[in-house]
Amino acid sequence: QVQLVESGGGLVQAGESLRLSCVVSGLPFGDYVMGWYRQAPGKQRELVAAVDTTGGGTNYLDSVKGRFTISRDNVLSTVYLQMNSLKPEDTAVYSCRASRARLDYWGQGTQVTVSS
């Protein structure tokens, strides 16, 4: 049974930081590209950051470049999203995704709320 379990969300003030974690089980983690997505109320889900299987390649949503960092630990089967200098517009439910060819798995998400 594949499971992706996110944690680390919460309520913070603008300018503060949060670190999200997504622990994956039930699949060969090192074979999957990992991504963090977010969806704010009334908006479409968007890709925030992604990391390749080795951790050496990453890409980011333009609005988070320089503030967010995605990383992965293939031993712990965990992907992280370090979020610094948070802004109210970062408020959303953040979910992690594991993808490989036509295989696609999602976590339940964790709420991030940034107050001004």
PLY file of the C-alpha trace (Angstrom):
ply
format ascii 1.0
element vertex 116
property float x
property float y
property float z
element edge 115
property int vertex1
property int vertex2
end_header
0.00 0.00 0.00
1.47 3.32 -1.10
1.32 6.14 1.42
2.49 9.74 1.24
2.13 11.54 4.55
2.79 15.27 4.78
3.53 17.20 7.93
4.90 20.53 9.04
2.14 22.88 8.03
0.69 25.49 10.34
-0.12 29.13 10.97
2.77 31.60 10.78
3.24 35.31 10.31
4.59 36.85 7.15
8.36 36.61 6.99
8.58 33.44 9.04
9.60 29.96 7.92
8.16 26.46 7.78
9.60 23.12 6.76
7.25 20.60 5.20
8.03 16.89 5.12
6.49 14.09 3.09
7.28 10.54 4.15
6.68 7.94 1.46
6.18 4.22 1.89
5.11 1.32 -0.30
7.12 2.21 -3.42
10.79 2.42 -4.49
11.18 6.05 -3.47
14.47 6.59 -5.29
12.82 5.79 -8.62
10.21 8.54 -8.35
10.32 12.21 -9.18
8.89 14.13 -6.22
6.95 17.36 -6.28
5.23 19.76 -3.94
1.99 21.30 -5.13
-0.35 23.80 -3.55
-3.95 24.80 -3.94
-5.45 27.94 -2.50
-9.22 28.39 -2.12
-10.82 29.17 -5.46
-7.59 28.62 -7.37
-6.15 25.81 -9.43
-3.51 23.53 -8.02
-0.03 24.58 -9.04
3.39 23.00 -8.96
5.57 24.72 -6.37
8.76 22.70 -6.68
10.01 19.40 -8.02
13.14 17.33 -7.56
14.51 14.53 -9.72
15.31 11.05 -8.49
18.85 11.88 -7.37
18.10 15.26 -5.85
20.47 16.95 -8.24
17.86 18.57 -10.41
15.16 20.91 -9.19
12.68 23.39 -10.56
10.52 26.01 -8.89
7.48 28.17 -9.41
8.76 31.64 -10.24
7.07 33.25 -7.24
8.92 31.01 -4.76
12.39 31.06 -6.31
14.97 32.19 -3.77
12.58 31.56 -0.86
11.72 27.84 -1.08
14.07 24.87 -1.31
13.06 21.32 -2.17
15.26 18.40 -1.14
15.00 14.67 -0.69
16.54 11.94 1.41
16.40 8.66 -0.46
17.46 6.71 2.63
14.58 8.08 4.70
12.17 8.10 1.72
11.31 11.68 2.53
11.00 14.87 0.52
11.20 18.29 2.15
10.14 21.80 1.32
11.93 24.52 3.24
9.86 27.69 3.00
11.44 30.97 4.07
10.18 34.54 3.97
6.62 33.34 3.75
3.99 35.67 2.34
0.20 35.72 2.77
-0.13 34.63 -0.86
1.64 31.38 0.03
-1.42 30.34 2.01
-2.71 27.05 0.60
-2.95 23.32 1.12
0.42 21.82 0.20
0.54 18.27 -1.14
3.36 16.03 -2.25
3.30 13.89 -5.35
5.37 10.89 -6.44
5.48 10.25 -10.17
7.16 7.75 -12.46
6.08 7.18 -16.05
2.30 6.61 -15.79
2.37 6.00 -12.03
1.17 8.86 -9.88
0.56 9.07 -6.14
-0.56 11.94 -3.90
-0.60 12.76 -0.24
-3.57 14.21 1.62
-1.99 17.62 2.07
-1.07 19.94 4.91
-2.47 23.42 5.47
-0.12 26.41 5.43
-1.59 29.72 6.53
0.45 32.92 6.49
-0.97 35.94 8.26
-0.01 39.50 7.37
0 1
1 2
2 3
3 4
4 5
5 6
6 7
7 8
8 9
9 10
10 11
11 12
12 13
13 14
14 15
15 16
16 17
17 18
18 19
19 20
20 21
21 22
22 23
23 24
24 25
25 26
26 27
27 28
28 29
29 30
30 31
31 32
32 33
33 34
34 35
35 36
36 37
37 38
38 39
39 40
40 41
41 42
42 43
43 44
44 45
45 46
46 47
47 48
48 49
49 50
50 51
51 52
52 53
53 54
54 55
55 56
56 57
57 58
58 59
59 60
60 61
61 62
62 63
63 64
64 65
65 66
66 67
67 68
68 69
69 70
70 71
71 72
72 73
73 74
74 75
75 76
76 77
77 78
78 79
79 80
80 81
81 82
82 83
83 84
84 85
85 86
86 87
87 88
88 89
89 90
90 91
91 92
92 93
93 94
94 95
95 96
96 97
97 98
98 99
99 100
100 101
101 102
102 103
103 104
104 105
105 106
106 107
107 108
108 109
109 110
110 111
111 112
112 113
113 114
114 115
